[in-house]
Amino acid sequence: MWLRVCALTLIIASAAAYAQSGIEPKSATLPRVQTPSVTPRPSGILSAEEIRAKGVEWHAECMRDWDQQTHMTKQEWARTCQRVVNDRVQYLYDQAKKK
């Protein structure tokens, strides 16, 4: 019985997680600025310059996603964006070192 209750609770929680509010984020209505896409080398490894360019692109995209109705101020959002971008860039550097 306990297993069924837990399974039902998990199903309900996951359904709620996938629910959509129907409100489009502000950035979805803004025109996107085309930034040059960085294409990986045939081996899949990016150069240091390409990794930095990706980091700048990711940060700009993250900042465009901020909305006044988020639970964060713009300054908090910027710090979070920077932390996430730093982690992604570090991952790419680590992958480049391995190969």
C-alpha positions as CSV (number, residue, x, y, z in Angstrom):
1,M,0.0,0.0,0.0
2,W,2.8,2.4,0.9
3,L,4.5,1.8,-2.4
4,R,1.3,2.8,-4.3
5,V,0.9,6.0,-2.3
6,C,4.5,7.0,-3.0
7,A,4.1,6.2,-6.7
8,L,0.9,8.2,-7.0
9,T,2.5,11.1,-5.2
10,L,5.5,11.0,-7.5
11,I,3.2,10.9,-10.6
12,I,1.2,13.9,-9.3
13,A,4.4,15.9,-8.5
14,S,5.9,15.2,-11.9
15,A,2.7,16.3,-13.6
16,A,2.8,19.5,-11.7
17,A,6.4,20.1,-12.7
18,Y,5.6,19.9,-16.3
19,A,2.5,22.1,-16.1
20,Q,2.8,25.4,-18.0
21,S,1.5,28.7,-16.9
22,G,0.5,29.9,-20.3
23,I,2.4,33.2,-19.8
24,E,5.1,33.7,-22.4
25,P,8.3,35.0,-20.9
26,K,9.2,38.6,-21.9
27,S,12.2,37.4,-23.9
28,A,10.1,35.1,-26.1
29,T,8.5,38.2,-27.7
30,L,11.8,40.1,-28.2
31,P,13.5,39.8,-31.5
32,R,16.7,37.7,-31.3
33,V,19.9,39.2,-32.4
34,Q,21.8,36.8,-34.6
35,T,25.2,36.2,-33.2
36,P,27.7,34.3,-35.2
37,S,27.5,30.6,-34.4
38,V,30.7,28.9,-33.3
39,T,31.0,25.6,-35.1
40,P,33.2,23.0,-33.5
41,R,36.3,21.6,-35.2
42,P,35.8,18.2,-36.9
43,S,37.3,16.6,-33.7
44,G,34.6,18.4,-31.6
45,I,37.2,20.5,-29.7
46,L,36.8,24.3,-29.6
47,S,39.7,26.7,-29.4
48,A,40.1,29.0,-26.4
49,E,38.8,31.9,-28.5
50,E,35.7,29.9,-29.6
51,I,35.0,28.9,-26.0
52,R,35.2,32.6,-24.9
53,A,32.8,33.5,-27.7
54,K,30.4,30.9,-26.6
55,G,30.6,32.2,-23.0
56,V,29.7,35.7,-24.2
57,E,26.8,34.4,-26.3
58,W,25.5,32.3,-23.4
59,H,25.7,35.2,-21.0
60,A,23.9,37.5,-23.4
61,E,21.1,35.0,-24.0
62,C,20.7,34.4,-20.2
63,M,20.4,38.1,-19.6
64,R,17.7,38.4,-22.3
65,D,15.7,35.8,-20.4
66,W,15.4,37.9,-17.3
67,D,12.0,39.3,-16.5
68,Q,10.7,41.6,-13.8
69,Q,8.3,38.9,-12.7
70,T,11.1,36.4,-11.8
71,H,11.9,35.8,-8.2
72,M,15.3,37.5,-8.6
73,T,16.5,41.0,-9.1
74,K,18.4,41.8,-12.3
75,Q,21.7,41.9,-10.4
76,E,21.0,38.5,-8.8
77,W,20.1,37.1,-12.2
78,A,23.3,38.5,-13.7
79,R,25.4,36.8,-10.9
80,T,23.6,33.5,-11.5
81,C,24.0,33.8,-15.3
82,Q,27.7,34.4,-14.8
83,R,28.1,31.4,-12.5
84,V,26.3,29.1,-14.9
85,V,28.3,30.4,-17.9
86,N,31.6,30.0,-16.0
87,D,30.7,26.4,-15.2
88,R,29.8,25.7,-18.9
89,V,33.0,27.4,-20.1
90,Q,35.1,25.5,-17.6
91,Y,33.5,22.2,-18.8
92,L,34.5,23.0,-22.4
93,Y,38.1,23.9,-21.3
94,D,38.3,20.6,-19.4
95,Q,37.0,18.7,-22.4
96,A,39.6,20.3,-24.6
97,K,42.4,19.4,-22.2
98,K,41.3,15.7,-22.2
99,K,41.6,15.4,-26.0
